[in-house]
Amino acid sequence: MQTDYVKILAQKTYQEKPVKTLHTFKRQKFHAMSFFMGVATSLLLYGYRCWKAAIV
């Protein structure tokens, strides 16, 4: 109990650097279907915008 208090006090007075912990994250898979659906949607919207601008 006493040593924990001393460590906390040392960290608060900047005599001891705080311990950094390494966080690891689960790597996400590449979702090809979502990627290609996004590309197709953006191409359709861009094409519609260009088509609409050409008419006006």
mmCIF file of the N, C-alpha and C atoms, coordinates in Angstrom:
data_MODEL
# 
_entry.id   MODEL 
# 
loop_
_atom_site.group_PDB 
_atom_site.id 
_atom_site.type_symbol 
_atom_site.label_atom_id 
_atom_site.label_alt_id 
_atom_site.label_comp_id 
_atom_site.label_asym_id 
_atom_site.label_entity_id 
_atom_site.label_seq_id 
_atom_site.pdbx_PDB_ins_code 
_atom_site.Cartn_x 
_atom_site.Cartn_y 
_atom_site.Cartn_z 
_atom_site.occupancy 
_atom_site.B_iso_or_equiv 
_atom_site.pdbx_formal_charge 
_atom_site.auth_seq_id 
_atom_site.auth_comp_id 
_atom_site.auth_asym_id 
_atom_site.auth_atom_id 
_atom_site.pdbx_PDB_model_num 
ATOM 1   N N  . MET A 1 1  ? 0.827   -1.186 0.000   1.00 0.00 ? 1  MET A N  1 
ATOM 2   C CA . MET A 1 1  ? 0.000   0.000  0.000   1.00 0.00 ? 1  MET A CA 1 
ATOM 3   C C  . MET A 1 1  ? 0.877   1.257  0.000   1.00 0.00 ? 1  MET A C  1 
ATOM 4   N N  . GLN A 1 2  ? 1.908   1.242  0.828   1.00 0.00 ? 2  GLN A N  1 
ATOM 5   C CA . GLN A 1 2  ? 2.781   2.408  0.938   1.00 0.00 ? 2  GLN A CA 1 
ATOM 6   C C  . GLN A 1 2  ? 3.553   2.631  -0.360  1.00 0.00 ? 2  GLN A C  1 
ATOM 7   N N  . THR A 1 3  ? 4.021   1.544  -1.003  1.00 0.00 ? 3  THR A N  1 
ATOM 8   C CA . THR A 1 3  ? 4.801   1.713  -2.230  1.00 0.00 ? 3  THR A CA 1 
ATOM 9   C C  . THR A 1 3  ? 3.924   2.202  -3.375  1.00 0.00 ? 3  THR A C  1 
ATOM 10  N N  . ASP A 1 4  ? 2.661   1.794  -3.419  1.00 0.00 ? 4  ASP A N  1 
ATOM 11  C CA . ASP A 1 4  ? 1.752   2.294  -4.448  1.00 0.00 ? 4  ASP A CA 1 
ATOM 12  C C  . ASP A 1 4  ? 1.548   3.794  -4.288  1.00 0.00 ? 4  ASP A C  1 
ATOM 13  N N  . TYR A 1 5  ? 1.402   4.234  -3.069  1.00 0.00 ? 5  TYR A N  1 
ATOM 14  C CA . TYR A 1 5  ? 1.204   5.657  -2.812  1.00 0.00 ? 5  TYR A CA 1 
ATOM 15  C C  . TYR A 1 5  ? 2.438   6.445  -3.242  1.00 0.00 ? 5  TYR A C  1 
ATOM 16  N N  . VAL A 1 6  ? 3.619   5.913  -2.979  1.00 0.00 ? 6  VAL A N  1 
ATOM 17  C CA . VAL A 1 6  ? 4.852   6.605  -3.353  1.00 0.00 ? 6  VAL A CA 1 
ATOM 18  C C  . VAL A 1 6  ? 4.982   6.671  -4.867  1.00 0.00 ? 6  VAL A C  1 
ATOM 19  N N  . LYS A 1 7  ? 4.631   5.585  -5.563  1.00 0.00 ? 7  LYS A N  1 
ATOM 20  C CA . LYS A 1 7  ? 4.706   5.601  -7.023  1.00 0.00 ? 7  LYS A CA 1 
ATOM 21  C C  . LYS A 1 7  ? 3.729   6.614  -7.612  1.00 0.00 ? 7  LYS A C  1 
ATOM 22  N N  . ILE A 1 8  ? 2.532   6.656  -7.088  1.00 0.00 ? 8  ILE A N  1 
ATOM 23  C CA . ILE A 1 8  ? 1.543   7.623  -7.574  1.00 0.00 ? 8  ILE A CA 1 
ATOM 24  C C  . ILE A 1 8  ? 2.018   9.041  -7.307  1.00 0.00 ? 8  ILE A C  1 
ATOM 25  N N  . LEU A 1 9  ? 2.586   9.259  -6.144  1.00 0.00 ? 9  LEU A N  1 
ATOM 26  C CA . LEU A 1 9  ? 3.098   10.579 -5.805  1.00 0.00 ? 9  LEU A CA 1 
ATOM 27  C C  . LEU A 1 9  ? 4.257   10.953 -6.717  1.00 0.00 ? 9  LEU A C  1 
ATOM 28  N N  . ALA A 1 10 ? 5.130   10.000 -7.034  1.00 0.00 ? 10 ALA A N  1 
ATOM 29  C CA . ALA A 1 10 ? 6.259   10.272 -7.922  1.00 0.00 ? 10 ALA A CA 1 
ATOM 30  C C  . ALA A 1 10 ? 5.774   10.612 -9.325  1.00 0.00 ? 10 ALA A C  1 
ATOM 31  N N  . GLN A 1 11 ? 4.739   9.926  -9.803  1.00 0.00 ? 11 GLN A N  1 
ATOM 32  C CA . GLN A 1 11 ? 4.207   10.228 -11.131 1.00 0.00 ? 11 GLN A CA 1 
ATOM 33  C C  . GLN A 1 11 ? 3.563   11.612 -11.146 1.00 0.00 ? 11 GLN A C  1 
ATOM 34  N N  . LYS A 1 12 ? 2.911   11.968 -10.077 1.00 0.00 ? 12 LYS A N  1 
ATOM 35  C CA . LYS A 1 12 ? 2.254   13.271 -10.030 1.00 0.00 ? 12 LYS A CA 1 
ATOM 36  C C  . LYS A 1 12 ? 3.254   14.408 -9.970  1.00 0.00 ? 12 LYS A C  1 
ATOM 37  N N  . THR A 1 13 ? 4.411   14.172 -9.361  1.00 0.00 ? 13 THR A N  1 
ATOM 38  C CA . THR A 1 13 ? 5.417   15.226 -9.267  1.00 0.00 ? 13 THR A CA 1 
ATOM 39  C C  . THR A 1 13 ? 6.439   15.141 -10.397 1.00 0.00 ? 13 THR A C  1 
ATOM 40  N N  . TYR A 1 14 ? 6.182   14.299 -11.403 1.00 0.00 ? 14 TYR A N  1 
ATOM 41  C CA . TYR A 1 14 ? 7.023   14.159 -12.591 1.00 0.00 ? 14 TYR A CA 1 
ATOM 42  C C  . TYR A 1 14 ? 8.435   13.669 -12.277 1.00 0.00 ? 14 TYR A C  1 
ATOM 43  N N  . GLN A 1 15 ? 8.594   12.947 -11.207 1.00 0.00 ? 15 GLN A N  1 
ATOM 44  C CA . GLN A 1 15 ? 9.896   12.355 -10.914 1.00 0.00 ? 15 GLN A CA 1 
ATOM 45  C C  . GLN A 1 15 ? 10.036  11.008 -11.619 1.00 0.00 ? 15 GLN A C  1 
ATOM 46  N N  . GLU A 1 16 ? 8.940   10.411 -11.944 1.00 0.00 ? 16 GLU A N  1 
ATOM 47  C CA . GLU A 1 16 ? 8.947   9.128  -12.618 1.00 0.00 ? 16 GLU A CA 1 
ATOM 48  C C  . GLU A 1 16 ? 7.990   9.216  -13.793 1.00 0.00 ? 16 GLU A C  1 
ATOM 49  N N  . LYS A 1 17 ? 8.450   8.765  -14.953 1.00 0.00 ? 17 LYS A N  1 
ATOM 50  C CA . LYS A 1 17 ? 7.598   8.831  -16.131 1.00 0.00 ? 17 LYS A CA 1 
ATOM 51  C C  . LYS A 1 17 ? 6.492   7.788  -16.021 1.00 0.00 ? 17 LYS A C  1 
ATOM 52  N N  . PRO A 1 18 ? 5.297   8.119  -16.482 1.00 0.00 ? 18 PRO A N  1 
ATOM 53  C CA . PRO A 1 18 ? 4.214   7.132  -16.449 1.00 0.00 ? 18 PRO A CA 1 
ATOM 54  C C  . PRO A 1 18 ? 4.502   5.979  -17.411 1.00 0.00 ? 18 PRO A C  1 
ATOM 55  N N  . VAL A 1 19 ? 4.069   4.817  -17.051 1.00 0.00 ? 19 VAL A N  1 
ATOM 56  C CA . VAL A 1 19 ? 4.305   3.628  -17.863 1.00 0.00 ? 19 VAL A CA 1 
ATOM 57  C C  . VAL A 1 19 ? 3.301   3.622  -19.010 1.00 0.00 ? 19 VAL A C  1 
ATOM 58  N N  . LYS A 1 20 ? 3.818   3.468  -20.223 1.00 0.00 ? 20 LYS A N  1 
ATOM 59  C CA . LYS A 1 20 ? 2.953   3.415  -21.393 1.00 0.00 ? 20 LYS A CA 1 
ATOM 60  C C  . LYS A 1 20 ? 2.634   1.957  -21.705 1.00 0.00 ? 20 LYS A C  1 
ATOM 61  N N  . THR A 1 21 ? 1.388   1.690  -21.983 1.00 0.00 ? 21 THR A N  1 
ATOM 62  C CA . THR A 1 21 ? 0.990   0.336  -22.328 1.00 0.00 ? 21 THR A CA 1 
ATOM 63  C C  . THR A 1 21 ? 0.708   0.276  -23.817 1.00 0.00 ? 21 THR A C  1 
ATOM 64  N N  . LEU A 1 22 ? 1.033   -0.847 -24.411 1.00 0.00 ? 22 LEU A N  1 
ATOM 65  C CA . LEU A 1 22 ? 0.842   -1.053 -25.833 1.00 0.00 ? 22 LEU A CA 1 
ATOM 66  C C  . LEU A 1 22 ? -0.515  -1.708 -26.058 1.00 0.00 ? 22 LEU A C  1 
ATOM 67  N N  . HIS A 1 23 ? -1.342  -1.059 -26.850 1.00 0.00 ? 23 HIS A N  1 
ATOM 68  C CA . HIS A 1 23 ? -2.655  -1.607 -27.172 1.00 0.00 ? 23 HIS A CA 1 
ATOM 69  C C  . HIS A 1 23 ? -2.589  -2.213 -28.561 1.00 0.00 ? 23 HIS A C  1 
ATOM 70  N N  . THR A 1 24 ? -2.993  -3.438 -28.669 1.00 0.00 ? 24 THR A N  1 
ATOM 71  C CA . THR A 1 24 ? -3.038  -4.084 -29.978 1.00 0.00 ? 24 THR A CA 1 
ATOM 72  C C  . THR A 1 24 ? -4.489  -4.222 -30.405 1.00 0.00 ? 24 THR A C  1 
ATOM 73  N N  . PHE A 1 25 ? -4.731  -3.963 -31.662 1.00 0.00 ? 25 PHE A N  1 
ATOM 74  C CA . PHE A 1 25 ? -6.068  -4.036 -32.206 1.00 0.00 ? 25 PHE A CA 1 
ATOM 75  C C  . PHE A 1 25 ? -6.147  -5.171 -33.210 1.00 0.00 ? 25 PHE A C  1 
ATOM 76  N N  . LYS A 1 26 ? -7.306  -5.770 -33.269 1.00 0.00 ? 26 LYS A N  1 
ATOM 77  C CA . LYS A 1 26 ? -7.526  -6.849 -34.215 1.00 0.00 ? 26 LYS A CA 1 
ATOM 78  C C  . LYS A 1 26 ? -7.553  -6.269 -35.627 1.00 0.00 ? 26 LYS A C  1 
ATOM 79  N N  . ARG A 1 27 ? -6.780  -6.868 -36.513 1.00 0.00 ? 27 ARG A N  1 
ATOM 80  C CA . ARG A 1 27 ? -6.721  -6.375 -37.887 1.00 0.00 ? 27 ARG A CA 1 
ATOM 81  C C  . ARG A 1 27 ? -8.005  -6.752 -38.612 1.00 0.00 ? 27 ARG A C  1 
ATOM 82  N N  . GLN A 1 28 ? -8.582  -5.777 -39.303 1.00 0.00 ? 28 GLN A N  1 
ATOM 83  C CA . GLN A 1 28 ? -9.813  -6.025 -40.022 1.00 0.00 ? 28 GLN A CA 1 
ATOM 84  C C  . GLN A 1 28 ? -9.506  -6.530 -41.420 1.00 0.00 ? 28 GLN A C  1 
ATOM 85  N N  . LYS A 1 29 ? -10.365 -7.407 -41.894 1.00 0.00 ? 29 LYS A N  1 
ATOM 86  C CA . LYS A 1 29 ? -10.209 -7.948 -43.233 1.00 0.00 ? 29 LYS A CA 1 
ATOM 87  C C  . LYS A 1 29 ? -10.653 -6.917 -44.259 1.00 0.00 ? 29 LYS A C  1 
ATOM 88  N N  . PHE A 1 30 ? -10.115 -7.034 -45.461 1.00 0.00 ? 30 PHE A N  1 
ATOM 89  C CA . PHE A 1 30 ? -10.518 -6.179 -46.562 1.00 0.00 ? 30 PHE A CA 1 
ATOM 90  C C  . PHE A 1 30 ? -11.815 -6.736 -47.132 1.00 0.00 ? 30 PHE A C  1 
ATOM 91  N N  . HIS A 1 31 ? -12.852 -5.936 -47.142 1.00 0.00 ? 31 HIS A N  1 
ATOM 92  C CA . HIS A 1 31 ? -14.140 -6.362 -47.656 1.00 0.00 ? 31 HIS A CA 1 
ATOM 93  C C  . HIS A 1 31 ? -14.271 -5.881 -49.098 1.00 0.00 ? 31 HIS A C  1 
ATOM 94  N N  . ALA A 1 32 ? -13.985 -6.781 -50.018 1.00 0.00 ? 32 ALA A N  1 
ATOM 95  C CA . ALA A 1 32 ? -13.983 -6.421 -51.433 1.00 0.00 ? 32 ALA A CA 1 
ATOM 96  C C  . ALA A 1 32 ? -15.365 -6.005 -51.903 1.00 0.00 ? 32 ALA A C  1 
ATOM 97  N N  . MET A 1 33 ? -16.389 -6.697 -51.432 1.00 0.00 ? 33 MET A N  1 
ATOM 98  C CA . MET A 1 33 ? -17.753 -6.379 -51.875 1.00 0.00 ? 33 MET A CA 1 
ATOM 99  C C  . MET A 1 33 ? -18.127 -4.947 -51.480 1.00 0.00 ? 33 MET A C  1 
ATOM 100 N N  . SER A 1 34 ? -17.827 -4.556 -50.248 1.00 0.00 ? 34 SER A N  1 
ATOM 101 C CA . SER A 1 34 ? -18.138 -3.192 -49.800 1.00 0.00 ? 34 SER A CA 1 
ATOM 102 C C  . SER A 1 34 ? -17.344 -2.166 -50.600 1.00 0.00 ? 34 SER A C  1 
ATOM 103 N N  . PHE A 1 35 ? -16.084 -2.487 -50.874 1.00 0.00 ? 35 PHE A N  1 
ATOM 104 C CA . PHE A 1 35 ? -15.236 -1.566 -51.627 1.00 0.00 ? 35 PHE A CA 1 
ATOM 105 C C  . PHE A 1 35 ? -15.798 -1.334 -53.024 1.00 0.00 ? 35 PHE A C  1 
ATOM 106 N N  . PHE A 1 36 ? -16.130 -2.426 -53.725 1.00 0.00 ? 36 PHE A N  1 
ATOM 107 C CA . PHE A 1 36 ? -16.610 -2.295 -55.097 1.00 0.00 ? 36 PHE A CA 1 
ATOM 108 C C  . PHE A 1 36 ? -18.011 -1.684 -55.163 1.00 0.00 ? 36 PHE A C  1 
ATOM 109 N N  . MET A 1 37 ? -18.824 -1.932 -54.157 1.00 0.00 ? 37 MET A N  1 
ATOM 110 C CA . MET A 1 37 ? -20.139 -1.283 -54.121 1.00 0.00 ? 37 MET A CA 1 
ATOM 111 C C  . MET A 1 37 ? -19.976 0.231  -53.934 1.00 0.00 ? 37 MET A C  1 
ATOM 112 N N  . GLY A 1 38 ? -19.016 0.639  -53.122 1.00 0.00 ? 38 GLY A N  1 
ATOM 113 C CA . GLY A 1 38 ? -18.741 2.062  -52.940 1.00 0.00 ? 38 GLY A CA 1 
ATOM 114 C C  . GLY A 1 38 ? -18.223 2.703  -54.213 1.00 0.00 ? 38 GLY A C  1 
ATOM 115 N N  . VAL A 1 39 ? -17.348 2.004  -54.916 1.00 0.00 ? 39 VAL A N  1 
ATOM 116 C CA . VAL A 1 39 ? -16.817 2.530  -56.182 1.00 0.00 ? 39 VAL A CA 1 
ATOM 117 C C  . VAL A 1 39 ? -17.936 2.642  -57.203 1.00 0.00 ? 39 VAL A C  1 
ATOM 118 N N  . ALA A 1 40 ? -18.763 1.615  -57.301 1.00 0.00 ? 40 ALA A N  1 
ATOM 119 C CA . ALA A 1 40 ? -19.870 1.637  -58.267 1.00 0.00 ? 40 ALA A CA 1 
ATOM 120 C C  . ALA A 1 40 ? -20.848 2.766  -57.952 1.00 0.00 ? 40 ALA A C  1 
ATOM 121 N N  . THR A 1 41 ? -21.163 2.945  -56.686 1.00 0.00 ? 41 THR A N  1 
ATOM 122 C CA . THR A 1 41 ? -22.086 4.015  -56.296 1.00 0.00 ? 41 THR A CA 1 
ATOM 123 C C  . THR A 1 41 ? -21.514 5.385  -56.641 1.00 0.00 ? 41 THR A C  1 
ATOM 124 N N  . SER A 1 42 ? -20.238 5.585  -56.350 1.00 0.00 ? 42 SER A N  1 
ATOM 125 C CA . SER A 1 42 ? -19.644 6.893  -56.648 1.00 0.00 ? 42 SER A CA 1 
ATOM 126 C C  . SER A 1 42 ? -19.565 7.137  -58.151 1.00 0.00 ? 42 SER A C  1 
ATOM 127 N N  . LEU A 1 43 ? -19.294 6.081  -58.932 1.00 0.00 ? 43 LEU A N  1 
ATOM 128 C CA . LEU A 1 43 ? -19.265 6.255  -60.387 1.00 0.00 ? 43 LEU A CA 1 
ATOM 129 C C  . LEU A 1 43 ? -20.651 6.568  -60.935 1.00 0.00 ? 43 LEU A C  1 
ATOM 130 N N  . LEU A 1 44 ? -21.666 5.910  -60.394 1.00 0.00 ? 44 LEU A N  1 
ATOM 131 C CA . LEU A 1 44 ? -23.032 6.197  -60.839 1.00 0.00 ? 44 LEU A CA 1 
ATOM 132 C C  . LEU A 1 44 ? -23.433 7.631  -60.516 1.00 0.00 ? 44 LEU A C  1 
ATOM 133 N N  . LEU A 1 45 ? -23.115 8.069  -59.311 1.00 0.00 ? 45 LEU A N  1 
ATOM 134 C CA . LEU A 1 45 ? -23.461 9.439  -58.931 1.00 0.00 ? 45 LEU A CA 1 
ATOM 135 C C  . LEU A 1 45 ? -22.689 10.463 -59.760 1.00 0.00 ? 45 LEU A C  1 
ATOM 136 N N  . TYR A 1 46 ? -21.414 10.185 -60.013 1.00 0.00 ? 46 TYR A N  1 
ATOM 137 C CA . TYR A 1 46 ? -20.608 11.095 -60.819 1.00 0.00 ? 46 TYR A CA 1 
ATOM 138 C C  . TYR A 1 46 ? -21.125 11.131 -62.254 1.00 0.00 ? 46 TYR A C  1 
ATOM 139 N N  . GLY A 1 47 ? -21.462 9.966  -62.787 1.00 0.00 ? 47 GLY A N  1 
ATOM 140 C CA . GLY A 1 47 ? -21.991 9.895  -64.150 1.00 0.00 ? 47 GLY A CA 1 
ATOM 141 C C  . GLY A 1 47 ? -23.313 10.605 -64.278 1.00 0.00 ? 47 GLY A C  1 
ATOM 142 N N  . TYR A 1 48 ? -24.174 10.457 -63.274 1.00 0.00 ? 48 TYR A N  1 
ATOM 143 C CA . TYR A 1 48 ? -25.469 11.148 -63.290 1.00 0.00 ? 48 TYR A CA 1 
ATOM 144 C C  . TYR A 1 48 ? -25.266 12.657 -63.230 1.00 0.00 ? 48 TYR A C  1 
ATOM 145 N N  . ARG A 1 49 ? -24.316 13.081 -62.425 1.00 0.00 ? 49 ARG A N  1 
ATOM 146 C CA . ARG A 1 49 ? -24.061 14.525 -62.300 1.00 0.00 ? 49 ARG A CA 1 
ATOM 147 C C  . ARG A 1 49 ? -23.540 15.092 -63.620 1.00 0.00 ? 49 ARG A C  1 
ATOM 148 N N  . CYS A 1 50 ? -22.639 14.369 -64.274 1.00 0.00 ? 50 CYS A N  1 
ATOM 149 C CA . CYS A 1 50 ? -22.103 14.832 -65.563 1.00 0.00 ? 50 CYS A CA 1 
ATOM 150 C C  . CYS A 1 50 ? -23.181 14.809 -66.634 1.00 0.00 ? 50 CYS A C  1 
ATOM 151 N N  . TRP A 1 51 ? -24.033 13.781 -66.622 1.00 0.00 ? 51 TRP A N  1 
ATOM 152 C CA . TRP A 1 51 ? -25.110 13.673 -67.595 1.00 0.00 ? 51 TRP A CA 1 
ATOM 153 C C  . TRP A 1 51 ? -26.113 14.806 -67.411 1.00 0.00 ? 51 TRP A C  1 
ATOM 154 N N  . LYS A 1 52 ? -26.423 15.106 -66.150 1.00 0.00 ? 52 LYS A N  1 
ATOM 155 C CA . LYS A 1 52 ? -27.371 16.171 -65.856 1.00 0.00 ? 52 LYS A CA 1 
ATOM 156 C C  . LYS A 1 52 ? -26.780 17.523 -66.277 1.00 0.00 ? 52 LYS A C  1 
ATOM 157 N N  . ALA A 1 53 ? -25.486 17.710 -66.043 1.00 0.00 ? 53 ALA A N  1 
ATOM 158 C CA . ALA A 1 53 ? -24.832 18.979 -66.411 1.00 0.00 ? 53 ALA A CA 1 
ATOM 159 C C  . ALA A 1 53 ? -24.766 19.126 -67.940 1.00 0.00 ? 53 ALA A C  1 
ATOM 160 N N  . ALA A 1 54 ? -24.656 18.024 -68.666 1.00 0.00 ? 54 ALA A N  1 
ATOM 161 C CA . ALA A 1 54 ? -24.572 18.091 -70.119 1.00 0.00 ? 54 ALA A CA 1 
ATOM 162 C C  . ALA A 1 54 ? -25.904 18.477 -70.731 1.00 0.00 ? 54 ALA A C  1 
ATOM 163 N N  . ILE A 1 55 ? -26.990 18.101 -70.073 1.00 0.00 ? 55 ILE A N  1 
ATOM 164 C CA . ILE A 1 55 ? -28.324 18.415 -70.592 1.00 0.00 ? 55 ILE A CA 1 
ATOM 165 C C  . ILE A 1 55 ? -28.626 19.901 -70.432 1.00 0.00 ? 55 ILE A C  1 
ATOM 166 N N  . VAL A 1 56 ? -28.208 20.468 -69.330 1.00 0.00 ? 56 VAL A N  1 
ATOM 167 C CA . VAL A 1 56 ? -28.531 21.883 -69.027 1.00 0.00 ? 56 VAL A CA 1 
ATOM 168 C C  . VAL A 1 56 ? -27.672 22.826 -69.764 1.00 0.00 ? 56 VAL A C  1 
# 
